[in-house]
Amino acid sequence: MGCGESKSAASQVVDCSCKPSLLGAYELREVLGQGAHGVVHRATQRTTSREFAVKMIDRAEMHQCDVEREIAMMQRLQHPSVAKLHAVFPSESIGVCLVMELYRGGDMINAMTTYWKKQGMIPIDAMRGLSKQMWDSIAYVHSMDCVHRDVKGDNFMMDHREIATPNNRIYLSDFGTVCDCRPNQRLTKNCGTRSYWSPEFYGRNYAKKVDVWAIGVVMFGLVSGRFPFKGEREVRSKEVQVPKRCPADCAELIHMALARQECQRPEARQLAAHGFFHRDALRLDDALRVDAAVAPPAAAAVEEVAAQGA
């Protein structure tokens, strides 16, 4: 459940049980999307008329510790290609409301599907720019000793609905599965979406490179319009055939990301610097550079949510 606009989302009755400070600062509007843990509304800031997305997390559907971790991760991860958290408002009846940046292009998987239906395969140059931002976002997450564990097209929000728009910006979102992963640490909990699981994810003995595999799956989808694998057996045994329209350097990158042996799979930072991204056709805005001056929301938000759940 991201923080972008949904073209087909119908207007629904707004739950007004949030803390008065939220409703005093924002006017809640129509529902943009709904997931297992809550609902996302469009909201207008009363003082500036600026629009945001408000994610209402239902405490009955999500453990308190998971809510606290998601908030803490969003405060910690500050990067131009990572979705931005602006404010946190605990709610006595719901759980917690997160005020987030509104990304008007919706999620990347919907944009991919729309383009395939109307115009065919996504141009390689457009796919190159999108892929570079995916690798940069995950390389940054890994540099912060975190692993996302649910990287997929659904969890990248976009500035523009048209996926092939030049310099279209994308943003990694949905941090409910993000956790710490220090060097040499191994994890065992299965989570996320099975279509993007690597062999070691199925084996419940994994680390950061599960995210590398997942981006490989997304890139394969961008160039082919389909998933590379169907189920665990194919993940463990099928040889990937990249479409012929894919340039050699792009095909090499995908094969490297989908290396079956974890030890042979490069790190995200290495693939972010792959030769596929050095072509003259790549034109990314200066805004993709990390702004070191960006300050995270007040850390007190986590303590306030934790205190409410005590």
N, C-alpha and C positions, 0 to 999 in steps of 0.2 A: 504494500500500500504506500505509494509515493505521494509526493506533494505537488503534482501537476494537474492540469485541467483534463477532465474527461469529457469528450465531445458529446457523449450520450447520457451523461449523468443528469438525473431528474431532480428537480427541486424538492426538498423534503423539509419537514418541520424541524426547526432547530431546538435542541435540548438546551434550555437556559439555566441549567443547574451549576454552571461553572462559577468559580470565584468571581465576585462582583468586579474585581480589578480587570479581569479579562473582558467582560461585557461592557465595562466602562471605557475600555481602550479600543475595542474592536467591535464592529458590527458583523455578526455571523450571517452568512448568506447560504447559497445552495451547496448541496453535497457534491464533492468532486470525485470521491471514490470511497470504497468500503472494503475492509479486509477482515481477517480473522480476529484482530485485536482492537478494532475500532473503526472510526469513520473520519474522513477528511472533508472539512468545509472550506469554501472560499470565505475570506474575511477582509473587511476594509478597516484600516486604522483611522479612527475618528479624527485625529488631529492633522493627518497629512493626506487622507484619502488614498493612501497607498494600499495595494492589495497584497495579501499574504494567504498562505494555506495554514489552517489550524487543524492539527491532527489530535483527535480526542481518543485517548487510549483507555479502554475499559479495564478496570482493575480486576473484574471478574474473569476476564479472558487472558490476562497476562500477569505473571507473578511480579510482585513488587520489586524484587531484586533485578528482574529483567528490565523493568521500566527504568530503574535507576541506572543500570548499565547503559541502556540506549541513550539516555540523556547525557551521561558522562562521556560517552564516546563521541557524541555530536559536538559537545563542548571542546573536546580534546582535538578533534580532527578538523583543522582549518586549512582549506586548500581551494583554489579556484574551481576545481572539478569535483568538489564534494558539496552536497546539499547543505545549506546553511540554516542553523537554528538561531532564532532571534530572541525568543523568550519562553519561559515555562510558567504555567499557572496550574497549581494543584486544584482539583475539584472534589468536593466531599462526596458527591453521588456518582461521578464517572470514574475518576482516577487521576488523570493528569491531562492537560491540554498543552500541546507544543505549537508555538507560533513559528512557522518556517517560511522560507522564501517560496514564492509561487512561481513555478516553471510552466509557462503557457503552452509549451509544445507537447505536454503530456509525456508518457513514457516511450522509450525507444522501440519496444516490441510492437506497440500499436502503430507507430510510424512506419516500421519495417513492413508490417502486414498491409497497411494502406498503400504503400508505394508498390509492393509486389502486385497487388490487385489492379492498380490503375496504370502503372507505367513499366512494370517488369523488374528486372534486376537492378539493384542499387549500384550507381556508378562507383568504380574503384576509387576515384579521387575522393568522393564523399565518404566512402568506407574508411579510407586512410585517415582522414581528419578525426572521425569518430573514434577509431581504434586507438589513435595516439592519445586521445584524452582518457580513454578507458585505462590504458597502461599507466599513464601518469598518475591517475587517481589511485590505482591499486598499489603502485610503487610507493606512493606517499603513505598510504595506510600501513604497508609493510614496514616502512622506515620508522613508523611510530610504534613498532613492535605489536601490531594488531593484525588480525586476519578477519576478513569480512564473512566468508562462508556461505553467502547467498548471492554471488555475482551472476547477474543475468540481465537480459534486455529490459525486463520489467522494472529493474531497479536502477536504471539510468534515466533521469529526467532530462528534457530538452528545452531549449529556448524557443525553437520553431517546430511546428507540426510537420512541415515538409522536411523529411530526413536529409534530402540532398541539398538543402539550402547552404550556400557557401558560408564557411566559418560557423556552422551551427554548433552551439555550445551544449555539452551534456554534463550531467552532475550525478555522481554516485549517491544513492539514497538508501533508505531502510537499513537501520543499524541495529535492529533487534537481535541479529545473530553475530554481530561483531564482538570479538573478545580479545584479550591479551594473548600474545603468542611470542614469547621471548626466544632468542637464538637457542637452538637445540631442544626446545620444548616440543613435546608431541601431545596431540589432542585425540580424544576418543569419541566425543559426542557427535552423533549424526544430526544434521539440521540442514535447512536450506531446501533446494529443489533437486530431485534425483537426476533430472535430465542433464544437469551440469556437474554431477559428481565425477571425480577422478577415481582411478583404481584404489588409491590409498584411502579415499573418503569412504568407499564401500567397505574397506578393510578396517575402518575405525582406528586408524593409526596414521595421523596426518599432521601437517603443519601449514605454513603459508602458501605453499605451491598449489593447494587446491584452488586458490583464486586464479592462478596462472592458467590452469587447465580450463576453468570456467570461461575466462576471456577467450581462450582458443575456441571453445564451443560457440560463443557469441560471434566471433569473427568468421567462423565457418558458416554460420547462419546468414551473416551479412552478404557473403559472396555466393551462397548457393540457394538460400531460401528454405533450408531444412536443417534438421539436427544431424550431426555426424554419427550418432549412436542411438540404438534402441535397446536400452536395458544394460544390466551389468555384464552379461556375456559378451556383447559387442564392445563395451568399454575395455574389457580385458583382452580381446583377441582381434577385433576388426582393424584392418589397415585403412586408414583414411585416404580417400581419393578426392583431392581438391579439384574443383571445376577448372577446365582448361582456360576459361576467361581470366583466371587469377594469375597475375604476374608472378614470375619465379620467386622474387624476394618475398612477396606476400605469402605464397605457398610455403616457403621455407619457414617463415615466422609461425604460421599456423601449425605446421608439423612439429616445430620446436615446443610450442605451448602444449601440444597434445602428446608429448613424449610419455609413453606408458610408464616407464621407470622414473620415479620421482627424482632420483639422483641425476638423471640425464635432462631433466626439465630446467631451463634457465630460470633465474629470478625475474620478477616483474621489472625491476629497474634495468636489467640487461635487455629485455625485449622492448622496453620503452625507447631504447637507443638503437633499435634495429635499423638496418639500412633501408628498409621499406619506407621509413619516415623521413629519409633524407632527400627525396625527390623534389624537383622544382615545383611540382604541382601542389605540394603541401603549403598552405597559407593559413597559419593560425594567428589569431589576434594576440597582441601583447598582454591582453587580459588573462591569458592562460598561465602567465608567470605567477608564482606564489607571492602574495602580498604579505610581507612579514609584519606589517602594521595592523593586520586584522586581529582584533581582540575577541576571544571567546566570550560567550555570555557568562554572567556571574556564576561562579561555582556554587553559590549558596542555593541555587535551584535544586541541586541534588539533595542537599541536606534537608530542604523544606519538604520535598517529596518523601524522603526517607522517614522524616518525623511524622508525617501524616499516616504512613503505613504502620507505624509502631503501635 
